[in-house]
């Protein structure tokens, strides 16, 4: 049951990660964007990657 819940969490986090990556990828040169929001998005992407890696480790131990 715990692995099932981890899988659900993993899927939701991957969805969020993909949305954030799309937001970053959609920035075109010359676009105006808030550097603070950009930096926060990059930090969230790093956090999600670390969290997803940890979930993978837990599921495969």
Protein Blocks (a to p, Z undefined) as FASTA:
>chain_A
ZZmmmmmmmmmmmmmmmmmmmmmmmpcghiacdfklmmmmmmmmmmmmmmmmmmmmmmmZ
Z
